[in-house]
Amino acid sequence: MYESSLYRDDVVLKALAAKDYDTVNINAGAASDNMISCNEELSTLKPVPQSLITKNTVIENLSNIVLTILECFIRKESRLCSH
C-alpha cells in the first residue's frame, strides 16, 4: 500500500501539470485511502510502529490538501468547500 501510494503521488503531480483533474482526484483519493488502511493495519502490530504511522499520516494529509485545492480552488466546487 505504501509503495502504491508513493506511485500515485507521482501520477498526481504529472496529472496536475497536464490539467487532468479527474486523474488527480482519483489518485489523490486512493493514496489517502491507502494510508488510512495501512495505518489501521500497522496499529495492530506490537509494538506499534508510531513513526511509520506518523509518516503515513503526513502522506494522507498531503493527499487531502491536494484534493481540497483541486475542488475548492481549481475546479471551484464551492458546494464541497466550507468557507
A tleap script that builds the chain and sets N, CA, C and O, in Angstrom:
source leaprc.protein.ff14SB
mol = sequence {
  NMET TYR GLU SER SER LEU TYR ARG ASP ASP
  VAL VAL LEU LYS ALA LEU ALA ALA LYS ASP
  TYR ASP THR VAL ASN ILE ASN ALA GLY ALA
  ALA SER ASP ASN MET ILE SER CYS ASN GLU
  GLU LEU SER THR LEU LYS PRO VAL PRO GLN
  SER LEU ILE THR LYS ASN THR VAL ILE GLU
  ASN LEU SER ASN ILE VAL LEU THR ILE LEU
  GLU CYS PHE ILE ARG LYS GLU SER ARG LEU
  CYS SER CHIE
}
set mol.1.N position { 0.817 -1.196 0.000 }
set mol.1.CA position { 0.000 0.000 0.000 }
set mol.1.C position { 0.861 1.260 0.000 }
set mol.1.O position { 0.565 2.246 -0.676 }
set mol.2.N position { 1.917 1.192 0.770 }
set mol.2.CA position { 2.795 2.363 0.870 }
set mol.2.C position { 3.411 2.684 -0.483 }
set mol.2.O position { 3.390 3.830 -0.933 }
set mol.3.N position { 3.962 1.651 -1.129 }
set mol.3.CA position { 4.587 1.849 -2.440 }
set mol.3.C position { 3.563 2.336 -3.466 }
set mol.3.O position { 3.866 3.208 -4.281 }
set mol.4.N position { 2.383 1.790 -3.428 }
set mol.4.CA position { 1.311 2.204 -4.338 }
set mol.4.C position { 0.965 3.668 -4.125 }
set mol.4.O position { 0.743 4.400 -5.089 }
set mol.5.N position { 0.918 4.097 -2.887 }
set mol.5.CA position { 0.592 5.493 -2.588 }
set mol.5.C position { 1.671 6.441 -3.085 }
set mol.5.O position { 1.368 7.510 -3.615 }
set mol.6.N position { 2.922 6.052 -2.916 }
set mol.6.CA position { 4.007 6.897 -3.419 }
set mol.6.C position { 3.964 6.977 -4.941 }
set mol.6.O position { 4.216 8.036 -5.517 }
set mol.7.N position { 3.646 5.858 -5.592 }
set mol.7.CA position { 3.486 5.865 -7.049 }
set mol.7.C position { 2.341 6.793 -7.437 }
set mol.7.O position { 2.461 7.559 -8.392 }
set mol.8.N position { 1.251 6.732 -6.715 }
set mol.8.CA position { 0.093 7.586 -7.010 }
set mol.8.C position { 0.447 9.061 -6.850 }
set mol.8.O position { -0.059 9.902 -7.593 }
set mol.9.N position { 1.301 9.377 -5.897 }
set mol.9.CA position { 1.725 10.771 -5.734 }
set mol.9.C position { 2.426 11.273 -6.992 }
set mol.9.O position { 2.210 12.411 -7.407 }
set mol.10.N position { 3.260 10.438 -7.599 }
set mol.10.CA position { 3.918 10.812 -8.854 }
set mol.10.C position { 2.894 11.011 -9.965 }
set mol.10.O position { 2.993 11.958 -10.745 }
set mol.11.N position { 1.915 10.121 -10.034 }
set mol.11.CA position { 0.853 10.226 -11.042 }
set mol.11.C position { 0.070 11.521 -10.842 }
set mol.11.O position { -0.269 12.206 -11.808 }
set mol.12.N position { -0.215 11.851 -9.585 }
set mol.12.CA position { -0.963 13.067 -9.269 }
set mol.12.C position { -0.210 14.301 -9.755 }
set mol.12.O position { -0.807 15.191 -10.361 }
set mol.13.N position { 1.068 14.362 -9.502 }
set mol.13.CA position { 1.845 15.537 -9.908 }
set mol.13.C position { 1.864 15.690 -11.430 }
set mol.13.O position { 1.722 16.798 -11.947 }
set mol.14.N position { 2.040 14.586 -12.139 }
set mol.14.CA position { 2.040 14.645 -13.606 }
set mol.14.C position { 0.660 15.019 -14.134 }
set mol.14.O position { 0.547 15.807 -15.072 }
set mol.15.N position { -0.383 14.462 -13.542 }
set mol.15.CA position { -1.751 14.772 -13.979 }
set mol.15.C position { -2.094 16.228 -13.682 }
set mol.15.O position { -2.770 16.882 -14.475 }
set mol.16.N position { -1.635 16.729 -12.557 }
set mol.16.CA position { -1.880 18.128 -12.206 }
set mol.16.C position { -1.212 19.053 -13.216 }
set mol.16.O position { -1.807 20.042 -13.643 }
set mol.17.N position { 0.009 18.737 -13.593 }
set mol.17.CA position { 0.720 19.540 -14.591 }
set mol.17.C position { 0.008 19.506 -15.941 }
set mol.17.O position { 0.027 20.488 -16.683 }
set mol.18.N position { -0.624 18.369 -16.258 }
set mol.18.CA position { -1.336 18.210 -17.529 }
set mol.18.C position { -2.790 18.697 -17.443 }
set mol.18.O position { -3.532 18.624 -18.423 }
set mol.19.N position { -3.187 19.193 -16.272 }
set mol.19.CA position { -4.561 19.656 -16.020 }
set mol.19.C position { -5.581 18.534 -16.212 }
set mol.19.O position { -6.714 18.766 -16.636 }
set mol.20.N position { -5.151 17.311 -15.889 }
set mol.20.CA position { -6.027 16.147 -15.927 }
set mol.20.C position { -6.589 15.959 -14.515 }
set mol.20.O position { -6.123 15.115 -13.750 }
set mol.21.N position { -7.590 16.757 -14.196 }
set mol.21.CA position { -8.075 16.841 -12.830 }
set mol.21.C position { -8.824 15.595 -12.363 }
set mol.21.O position { -8.852 15.309 -11.165 }
set mol.22.N position { -9.425 14.857 -13.277 }
set mol.22.CA position { -10.080 13.613 -12.874 }
set mol.22.C position { -9.055 12.604 -12.369 }
set mol.22.O position { -9.294 11.920 -11.374 }
set mol.23.N position { -7.914 12.508 -13.050 }
set mol.23.CA position { -6.848 11.608 -12.615 }
set mol.23.C position { -6.273 12.064 -11.279 }
set mol.23.O position { -5.961 11.235 -10.424 }
set mol.24.N position { -6.133 13.363 -11.095 }
set mol.24.CA position { -5.670 13.898 -9.806 }
set mol.24.C position { -6.622 13.456 -8.704 }
set mol.24.O position { -6.192 12.946 -7.669 }
set mol.25.N position { -7.906 13.651 -8.929 }
set mol.25.CA position { -8.921 13.318 -7.931 }
set mol.25.C position { -8.880 11.841 -7.568 }
set mol.25.O position { -8.859 11.493 -6.387 }
set mol.26.N position { -8.869 10.980 -8.558 }
set mol.26.CA position { -8.884 9.531 -8.327 }
set mol.26.C position { -7.640 9.081 -7.564 }
set mol.26.O position { -7.742 8.335 -6.591 }
set mol.27.N position { -6.474 9.533 -8.005 }
set mol.27.CA position { -5.225 9.039 -7.419 }
set mol.27.C position { -4.908 9.657 -6.064 }
set mol.27.O position { -4.367 8.975 -5.194 }
set mol.28.N position { -5.231 10.919 -5.868 }
set mol.28.CA position { -5.004 11.529 -4.553 }
set mol.28.C position { -5.943 10.901 -3.530 }
set mol.28.O position { -5.551 10.651 -2.390 }
set mol.29.N position { -7.174 10.648 -3.937 }
set mol.29.CA position { -8.120 9.989 -3.036 }
set mol.29.C position { -7.673 8.579 -2.687 }
set mol.29.O position { -7.773 8.158 -1.534 }
set mol.30.N position { -7.181 7.851 -3.678 }
set mol.30.CA position { -6.711 6.483 -3.443 }
set mol.30.C position { -5.481 6.469 -2.533 }
set mol.30.O position { -5.355 5.599 -1.672 }
set mol.31.N position { -4.585 7.421 -2.720 }
set mol.31.CA position { -3.399 7.490 -1.860 }
set mol.31.C position { -3.811 7.734 -0.407 }
set mol.31.O position { -3.279 7.112 0.512 }
set mol.32.N position { -4.755 8.639 -0.215 }
set mol.32.CA position { -5.253 8.916 1.133 }
set mol.32.C position { -5.894 7.666 1.737 }
set mol.32.O position { -5.616 7.315 2.884 }
set mol.33.N position { -6.744 7.003 0.969 }
set mol.33.CA position { -7.402 5.782 1.450 }
set mol.33.C position { -6.385 4.692 1.784 }
set mol.33.O position { -6.531 3.992 2.786 }
set mol.34.N position { -5.355 4.548 0.948 }
set mol.34.CA position { -4.312 3.550 1.211 }
set mol.34.C position { -3.605 3.818 2.532 }
set mol.34.O position { -3.326 2.887 3.288 }
set mol.35.N position { -3.319 5.064 2.811 }
set mol.35.CA position { -2.623 5.395 4.049 }
set mol.35.C position { -3.502 5.139 5.262 }
set mol.35.O position { -3.007 4.712 6.305 }
set mol.36.N position { -4.798 5.392 5.139 }
set mol.36.CA position { -5.712 5.095 6.236 }
set mol.36.C position { -5.712 3.589 6.510 }
set mol.36.O position { -5.596 3.158 7.658 }
set mol.37.N position { -5.845 2.797 5.444 }
set mol.37.CA position { -5.840 1.333 5.593 }
set mol.37.C position { -4.519 0.831 6.161 }
set mol.37.O position { -4.497 -0.040 7.030 }
set mol.38.N position { -3.433 1.380 5.669 }
set mol.38.CA position { -2.109 0.975 6.138 }
set mol.38.C position { -1.962 1.274 7.631 }
set mol.38.O position { -1.472 0.436 8.389 }
set mol.39.N position { -2.382 2.454 8.045 }
set mol.39.CA position { -2.283 2.814 9.467 }
set mol.39.C position { -3.152 1.921 10.342 }
set mol.39.O position { -2.772 1.588 11.465 }
set mol.40.N position { -4.315 1.536 9.832 }
set mol.40.CA position { -5.169 0.628 10.596 }
set mol.40.C position { -4.467 -0.710 10.814 }
set mol.40.O position { -4.519 -1.273 11.907 }
set mol.41.N position { -3.811 -1.217 9.771 }
set mol.41.CA position { -3.098 -2.486 9.904 }
set mol.41.C position { -1.866 -2.347 10.797 }
set mol.41.O position { -1.575 -3.230 11.605 }
set mol.42.N position { -1.149 -1.238 10.647 }
set mol.42.CA position { 0.047 -1.033 11.468 }
set mol.42.C position { -0.307 -0.917 12.947 }
set mol.42.O position { 0.476 -1.324 13.805 }
set mol.43.N position { -1.462 -0.373 13.243 }
set mol.43.CA position { -1.839 -0.181 14.647 }
set mol.43.C position { -2.102 -1.499 15.363 }
set mol.43.O position { -2.216 -1.523 16.589 }
set mol.44.N position { -2.199 -2.601 14.610 }
set mol.44.CA position { -2.409 -3.908 15.236 }
set mol.44.C position { -1.091 -4.587 15.611 }
set mol.44.O position { -1.093 -5.594 16.319 }
set mol.45.N position { 0.020 -4.048 15.146 }
set mol.45.CA position { 1.325 -4.635 15.440 }
set mol.45.C position { 1.758 -4.306 16.863 }
set mol.45.O position { 1.356 -3.293 17.435 }
set mol.46.N position { 2.574 -5.170 17.409 }
set mol.46.CA position { 3.143 -4.931 18.736 }
set mol.46.C position { 4.652 -5.032 18.620 }
set mol.46.O position { 5.131 -6.094 18.222 }
set mol.47.N position { 5.421 -4.035 18.929 }
set mol.47.CA position { 4.967 -2.692 19.293 }
set mol.47.C position { 4.451 -1.935 18.064 }
set mol.47.O position { 4.819 -2.237 16.929 }
set mol.48.N position { 3.615 -0.971 18.313 }
set mol.48.CA position { 3.043 -0.157 17.240 }
set mol.48.C position { 4.150 0.726 16.664 }
set mol.48.O position { 4.790 1.473 17.404 }
set mol.49.N position { 4.383 0.648 15.341 }
set mol.49.CA position { 5.429 1.472 14.708 }
set mol.49.C position { 4.945 2.913 14.513 }
set mol.49.O position { 4.584 3.319 13.408 }
set mol.50.N position { 4.947 3.667 15.604 }
set mol.50.CA position { 4.367 5.013 15.605 }
set mol.50.C position { 5.030 5.946 14.591 }
set mol.50.O position { 4.353 6.788 14.001 }
set mol.51.N position { 6.331 5.813 14.379 }
set mol.51.CA position { 6.999 6.717 13.435 }
set mol.51.C position { 6.497 6.482 12.008 }
set mol.51.O position { 6.349 7.434 11.242 }
set mol.52.N position { 6.237 5.232 11.649 }
set mol.52.CA position { 5.704 4.933 10.322 }
set mol.52.C position { 4.260 5.415 10.202 }
set mol.52.O position { 3.863 5.938 9.161 }
set mol.53.N position { 3.490 5.242 11.244 }
set mol.53.CA position { 2.109 5.745 11.236 }
set mol.53.C position { 2.112 7.259 11.057 }
set mol.53.O position { 1.289 7.797 10.316 }
set mol.54.N position { 3.022 7.941 11.721 }
set mol.54.CA position { 3.119 9.397 11.586 }
set mol.54.C position { 3.467 9.787 10.153 }
set mol.54.O position { 2.878 10.721 9.609 }
set mol.55.N position { 4.413 9.086 9.537 }
set mol.55.CA position { 4.780 9.380 8.142 }
set mol.55.C position { 3.620 9.107 7.198 }
set mol.55.O position { 3.388 9.876 6.265 }
set mol.56.N position { 2.893 8.027 7.425 }
set mol.56.CA position { 1.726 7.722 6.602 }
set mol.56.C position { 0.658 8.797 6.736 }
set mol.56.O position { 0.000 9.159 5.761 }
set mol.57.N position { 0.496 9.300 7.945 }
set mol.57.CA position { -0.493 10.354 8.183 }
set mol.57.C position { -0.118 11.621 7.432 }
set mol.57.O position { -0.995 12.336 6.946 }
set mol.58.N position { 1.169 11.906 7.332 }
set mol.58.CA position { 1.617 13.062 6.550 }
set mol.58.C position { 1.224 12.883 5.082 }
set mol.58.O position { 0.726 13.821 4.459 }
set mol.59.N position { 1.444 11.688 4.525 }
set mol.59.CA position { 1.065 11.423 3.136 }
set mol.59.C position { -0.442 11.546 2.973 }
set mol.59.O position { -0.916 12.122 1.994 }
set mol.60.N position { -1.196 11.010 3.923 }
set mol.60.CA position { -2.661 11.125 3.884 }
set mol.60.C position { -3.084 12.597 3.901 }
set mol.60.O position { -3.930 13.014 3.111 }
set mol.61.N position { -2.494 13.373 4.798 }
set mol.61.CA position { -2.837 14.792 4.903 }
set mol.61.C position { -2.483 15.556 3.631 }
set mol.61.O position { -3.261 16.394 3.176 }
set mol.62.N position { -1.316 15.273 3.053 }
set mol.62.CA position { -0.921 15.947 1.809 }
set mol.62.C position { -1.883 15.598 0.671 }
set mol.62.O position { -2.243 16.458 -0.132 }
set mol.63.N position { -2.287 14.350 0.612 }
set mol.63.CA position { -3.254 13.945 -0.410 }
set mol.63.C position { -4.570 14.687 -0.233 }
set mol.63.O position { -5.182 15.121 -1.209 }
set mol.64.N position { -5.001 14.829 1.006 }
set mol.64.CA position { -6.239 15.557 1.273 }
set mol.64.C position { -6.106 17.042 0.959 }
set mol.64.O position { -7.073 17.668 0.522 }
set mol.65.N position { -4.939 17.606 1.171 }
set mol.65.CA position { -4.696 19.003 0.810 }
set mol.65.C position { -4.795 19.177 -0.697 }
set mol.65.O position { -5.400 20.135 -1.178 }
set mol.66.N position { -4.201 18.249 -1.445 }
set mol.66.CA position { -4.283 18.299 -2.906 }
set mol.66.C position { -5.742 18.233 -3.348 }
set mol.66.O position { -6.153 18.985 -4.232 }
set mol.67.N position { -6.525 17.345 -2.743 }
set mol.67.CA position { -7.947 17.234 -3.089 }
set mol.67.C position { -8.700 18.525 -2.780 }
set mol.67.O position { -9.547 18.954 -3.563 }
set mol.68.N position { -8.398 19.133 -1.658 }
set mol.68.CA position { -9.056 20.389 -1.290 }
set mol.68.C position { -8.694 21.502 -2.257 }
set mol.68.O position { -9.566 22.258 -2.685 }
set mol.69.N position { -7.427 21.613 -2.604 }
set mol.69.CA position { -7.005 22.631 -3.576 }
set mol.69.C position { -7.689 22.388 -4.910 }
set mol.69.O position { -8.157 23.329 -5.550 }
set mol.70.N position { -7.749 21.137 -5.332 }
set mol.70.CA position { -8.388 20.802 -6.599 }
set mol.70.C position { -9.852 21.227 -6.598 }
set mol.70.O position { -10.304 21.917 -7.513 }
set mol.71.N position { -10.584 20.820 -5.582 }
set mol.71.CA position { -12.023 21.073 -5.565 }
set mol.71.C position { -12.380 22.518 -5.231 }
set mol.71.O position { -13.325 23.066 -5.798 }
set mol.72.N position { -11.643 23.135 -4.328 }
set mol.72.CA position { -12.022 24.471 -3.859 }
set mol.72.C position { -11.419 25.613 -4.664 }
set mol.72.O position { -12.010 26.689 -4.747 }
set mol.73.N position { -10.254 25.392 -5.255 }
set mol.73.CA position { -9.577 26.497 -5.913 }
set mol.73.C position { -9.386 26.307 -7.415 }
set mol.73.O position { -9.356 27.287 -8.159 }
set mol.74.N position { -9.259 25.078 -7.865 }
set mol.74.CA position { -9.069 24.847 -9.297 }
set mol.74.C position { -10.417 24.616 -9.971 }
set mol.74.O position { -10.756 25.283 -10.948 }
set mol.75.N position { -11.177 23.667 -9.441 }
set mol.75.CA position { -12.500 23.397 -10.015 }
set mol.75.C position { -13.556 24.354 -9.474 }
set mol.75.O position { -14.625 24.516 -10.062 }
set mol.76.N position { -13.240 24.981 -8.349 }
set mol.76.CA position { -14.129 25.935 -7.691 }
set mol.76.C position { -15.508 25.345 -7.412 }
set mol.76.O position { -16.540 25.945 -7.711 }
set mol.77.N position { -15.488 24.152 -6.829 }
set mol.77.CA position { -16.706 23.467 -6.420 }
set mol.77.C position { -17.048 23.932 -5.003 }
set mol.77.O position { -16.820 23.212 -4.031 }
set mol.78.N position { -17.596 25.140 -4.901 }
set mol.78.CA position { -17.826 25.733 -3.591 }
set mol.78.C position { -18.774 24.904 -2.728 }
set mol.78.O position { -18.714 24.977 -1.501 }
set mol.79.N position { -19.655 24.111 -3.362 }
set mol.79.CA position { -20.562 23.287 -2.566 }
set mol.79.C position { -19.802 22.240 -1.750 }
set mol.79.O position { -20.315 21.743 -0.747 }
set mol.80.N position { -18.583 21.904 -2.176 }
set mol.80.CA position { -17.769 20.916 -1.465 }
set mol.80.C position { -16.826 21.557 -0.451 }
set mol.80.O position { -16.144 20.855 0.295 }
set mol.81.N position { -16.789 22.876 -0.423 }
set mol.81.CA position { -15.829 23.580 0.413 }
set mol.81.C position { -16.563 24.461 1.410 }
set mol.81.O position { -17.487 25.186 1.043 }
set mol.82.N position { -16.158 24.399 2.655 }
set mol.82.CA position { -16.741 25.290 3.645 }
set mol.82.C position { -15.811 26.475 3.839 }
set mol.82.O position { -14.616 26.316 4.088 }
set mol.83.N position { -16.361 27.619 3.723 }
set mol.83.CA position { -15.544 28.846 3.859 }
set mol.83.C position { -15.868 29.572 5.120 }
set mol.83.O position { -15.282 30.619 5.398 }
savepdb mol mol.pdb
quit
